């Protein structure tokens, strides 16, 4: 028993000595640097948008230090679509706050611009520098309020037999879900349904000559969000365009992948 107690005492003394040797030095120690965030969505209204991200370091210095960033080759954003400021850590500080501002006019009308930033240097010759390999990823996209009124969906089917979406006998149609829970569903009736006119889950579809048809949905005043979803194109025959109340083409689809649709509410 005494032998075991002696071994435990020696181990404890060893661990205690090891712990005492670990000293955090915020002035002369190694400098670790990293972003405070990993990924951010940046919806951009007409007046532009700004977001703030901190860069932290573990040591302080007697003089200002400059942050160096690198745009990763995977980025799709162009230099006119954003600006970055705040690249200086003040003397005696452990962080700086980057301000990243997006430019509405330069962003694509549809889709998103992706910006990936790598932290490559913090000017401080007195300390060793260790950088995290986690980049900062930003996605810029235009954000406009939804225009209330009548939205027109012009639908086509190149084979002339109506829409077959998620199944060969029809399936669900294009759905529009508003923030208040209202759901619109549109599609061309298919003669392959057991009963023409039951193509959609709501029991309605647009009568047509097999090739084309038009449906209209009314988005009311006060609507803040609308999710447009297309379930798919079973045979690669379907097309449609979405016309805003102002008469502009705000979105569309032609034999592409299923999923959420990007609608340009700025039109």
TAJO-V273764 format. One record per run of one state. SS is the DSSP state (H for helix, E for strand, - for the rest). FROM is the first residue (numbers start at 1). LEN is the number of residues. If there is no record, write none. Layout:
{{SS;FROM;LEN} {SS;FROM;LEN}}
This chain:
{{-;1;1} {H;2;20} {-;22;9} {E;31;5} {-;36;3} {E;39;6} {-;45;4} {E;49;9} {-;58;7} {E;65;7} {-;72;7} {H;79;3} {E;82;4} {-;86;2} {E;88;2} {-;90;5} {E;95;8} {-;103;1} {H;104;3} {-;107;6} {E;113;10} {-;123;6} {E;129;3} {-;132;4} {E;136;7} {-;143;6} {E;149;9} {-;158;9} {E;167;1} {-;168;2} {E;170;1} {-;171;3} {E;174;5} {-;179;4} {E;183;4} {-;187;1} {E;188;1} {-;189;17} {E;206;1} {-;207;5} {E;212;8} {-;220;6} {E;226;5} {-;231;7} {E;238;6} {-;244;5} {E;249;6} {-;255;4} {E;259;2} {-;261;7}}
